[in-house]
Structure formats: C-alpha cells, structure tokens
Amino acid sequence: MKPLKKVFWLVLVFALIGCEKNKDDPIKKLDVETYIDLLKLGRYDSLNLPAFSPADIPDLLEYRK
C-alpha cells in the first residue's frame, strides 16, 4: 500500500509543478479602446476579460451606449 501512496504523491507533485501560468498573456495587456474594437468586430475570442483597472471604468461606461 505504501508504494501506491508514494506513486500517487509523485504524480500529484509533478502535475502541480507542470502547471504554469502564461505570464505574457496579451489579453491582459489590452487597453479599453482595443478591447471594444475587437468586440465590435467580433474578433475577441477569449473567455477571460482583460485586467482593467478602476481608472478604466469611465471609458468602459462610455462604450456601453
């Protein structure tokens, strides 16, 4: 039983080590204007939103019309 536990933990550790976030994700670097343009053209194909800041809220509200 102990070898089975060791194998399980080794697989779990290697699986977690292998998971790495993409730090250079271009979606998170979009400004509001580019994001809105991509939405209007139907070319924004990500399920995630860009990382907007609270300062971007007025610009986003302007485009909601």
Protein Blocks (a to p, Z undefined) as FASTA:
>chain_A
ZZmmmmmmmmmmmmmmmpccdfklfklmpcfklmmmmmmnopacbfbdcdddfklmmmmm
mmmZZ
